[in-house]
Amino acid sequence: MRWAEGFIAVDWGTSNRRAYRLDSSGRCEDEFEDHQGVLTIPADGFSDAVAEIRQRLGDRPLLLAGMIGSNRGWKEAPYVPCPAGIDDLVAKLVWVGDREAIVPGVSYVGQGRGDVMRGEEVQLLGAVAAGMIDPMGLVCHPGTHNKWATLSQGKIHRFRTVMTGELFNLLKEHSILSDLLQGEVDVNDAFRQAVRHSIDNATLPADLFGLRAGVLLGQMKKEDAVSFASGLLIGADIRIGLSIPTSVQIAVLGRPELTRLYAAAIGAAGRDAVELDGEKCFLAGINEIAKRIDA
Amino acid sequence: MRWAEGFIAVDWGTSNRRAYRLDSSGRCEDEFEDHQGVLTIPADGFSDAVAEIRQRLGDRPLLLAGMIGSNRGWKEAPYVPCPAGIDDLVAKLVWVGDREAIVPGVSYVGQGRGDVMRGEEVQLLGAVAAGMIDPMGLVCHPGTHNKWATLSQGKIHRFRTVMTGELFNLLKEHSILSDLLQGEVDVNDAFRQAVRHSIDNATLPADLFGLRAGVLLGQMKKEDAVSFASGLLIGADIRIGLSIPTSVQIAVLGRPELTRLYAAAIGAAGRDAVELDGEKCFLAGINEIAKRIDA
């Protein structure tokens, strides 16, 4: 079996999955996205869920990445420790059958802490393999759990997760700030002011309440609150990600609506950032892995 | 009408209310607590809710404090600006009828920010009036929204809210950390280690995810996670509250299960704290207000 003759790639997360049929040149011929994330599928339901993907996209080999390899997924793919390059992922693929492989996540232990990722490694190392980012650079991957990854010689050398996206969603959906956070986030003055405030002041849990007080006391316009809150959270995130002074290239990859915010915030911190579409990076990474299975 | 002949005091919060029948010496003769917080009562339902309190505790004058005076409550009691002492609260009581008064909250504007409290002011100023705390001290009032208040000449001079309790509850109830946070928080090594970490490192949104990674990678015992998470959040709170060096007395007042944690965390930061029962402070404050209505 030659993977390079075409296969199906799936980026299978906690709450969503995205599946692509790739041709022999790695181009996407067909795709779909739905909400059948790992948590929506019963433990014994993954064979059926995979069969359904083949019904929709064709009977091809399958390469799966993301939370599908977690202990809540189809089959657990143990983390590959840092430093982790694309060959390390290929060497530790977990095979469910002859034609179904799961890409492992990556772990980091050091500096008195530990960290894990599942799914982002394909995008990060795909961007490296495709020459889209500096193999010695710093990469920011915003999402539910933003990852700051330091690359060295094209491998993930070290990384740190900041749960910015999840905190924003918790505040938006369940907190006392909820009614203030229902609009769209804009890169406006409120956003930039909040980013700079959080970069200069490590007072996030106070500043979030201050937002509500500011609206109650007429100091802040209600319609600015959502951008201000996002700026506070992203600024605190960037404060952590850029805490070690570095002059290397900063790349931000992920969903464009998030990379836009992070690139603007990194700009407010006085640095430039290259923005990359996470989906393109994922396809570059998963094609590279398939190529190396054949090799 | 003489309030000092006995009245009913109600500490009426967002999700709970606690009502006390106080005799002519200010002692509690009867009381009850229930979940009829302000948010559970329809806008036109407060007269009935108040009538029910009188049915249970007797037909006496009523002094109400807390969110009952907010724009979601019975009648809005505008904030009294800092510096705010107990006489300022008495002067700005909002009367619904001849026998029903609502204690206003307190606001602070300065240092480029604004802040608000409703309910804590009765406890803080009650503790001052009863001589339980230093009238020039620093007071910490943990709860859903912890307040750090600087007193000056017995008035609330300045204060800052940190939404520690709410963040902990959001993480416990709705986040990816939820299954790790279901136990009870202990003042143990994990708690103290996390407090010290957060006092030294302003990296809370990363450390919270690190907790999950630590458990996944076998670096942290699952049963330590809830105390560690609480320690991280309370440590970050104390980092903010003690950011201005001060040698004044620190008093922690509120519910004993929370003051215990904050006093231990302040201890881990190398300071001592006096612990006071918030309910006693509330009764001291509300009796003092009633006395001054008569005066």
Interface residues (C-beta under 8 A of the other chain):
Chain A: Y79 S107 V109 R113 G114 D115 V116 H145 R160 T161 V162 M163 T164 E166 L167 L170 L171 E173 H174 S175 I176 A202 T203 L204 P205 A206 D207 L208 F209 G210 R212 A213 G214 L216 L217 Q219 L233 A236 D237 R239 I240 S243
Chain B: Y79 S107 V109 R113 G114 D115 V116 H145 R160 T161 V162 M163 T164 E166 L167 L170 L171 E173 H174 S175 I176 A202 T203 L204 P205 A206 L208 F209 G210 R212 A213 G214 L216 L217 Q219 L233 A236 D237 R239 I240 S243
